[in-house]
């Protein structure tokens, strides 16, 4: 019988058994009389090379007596992202504050900054240049064979972890295009985090390039923040098309959590007009429309303090909206645990 195994399956198989790549190399070489190395395992896991049937067969028929430990059951984290191809719609503010609220609920949280502008990294008081020199950014994590956990840095006095970004990530769009299954690498890397985090929050760049597609391929839940301006709303239909393509071809589990109006001012006629259109859009698409986030100075001040706005002032404008989002994610995580039990 022919045996097939994807790169993501191989990585999950290895990680579930507590094996690093070198341990797997040693087992395969001894059992199959081959001379594989870690680089070969890495190419298999990222999809750059097809996994030989003899390797897939050996792994799928292996049991503890021949040296492969049994798999440990480790829950996958809920992966949440905020995306809109327009910039300046409070994606970063949303991700940082939702991550903070999830962490305050006692959950283990990782925020991954997927934007080359590194806004989330700076917002949380981390210097992107220093992380780049230390080779400890998302760019390096995507390219390395080392475990993802090695690239994290604690933020907010250890409340949650951050995988920082830097300007070097700007080249990733081109590099991902050149690699086979390049937009699945982030998804495969996040799969390594099963059992380590309850939630992974992904902050997207402000365009629909390969990085954003990588995020959508990896995500379970997508929030669409949109400023209450016409230009911000105009990008939503194109985002819907991208989501539909991702669901059909790669990630059928991707769901839209809802739409979040931001930078809302009830005194402005334009804002009220856009809010009316957002209500109609949400009703037509059967999406949840979260309470709008009003304009507030606290969020700008919190960036200077290197902390989330709600850590700086728990009663900031928009606190209710961010709590609604965090509560929705916590409820979804609870449902997944019940279904998995």
CORGIWO-V978766 format. One line per field, one symbol per residue. ss: DSSP state (H for helix, E for strand, - for the rest). Layout:
BEGIN
ss: ???
END
This chain:
BEGIN
ss: ------HHHHHHHHHH----HHHHHHHHHHHH-----HHHHHHHHH------HHHHHHHHH--HHH-----------EEEEE--------HHHHHHHHHHHHHH----EEEEE-----HHHHH----HHHHHH----HHHHHH----HHHH-EEE----EEEE---HHHHHHHHHHHH---HHHHHHHHHH-------EEEEE------HHHHHHHHH--EEEEEEE--HHHHH-HHHHHHHHHHHHHH-----EEEEEEEE-E----HHHHHHHHHHHHHHHHH---EE---E---HHHHHHHH---HHHH------HHHHHHHHHHHHHHHHHHHHHH-
END
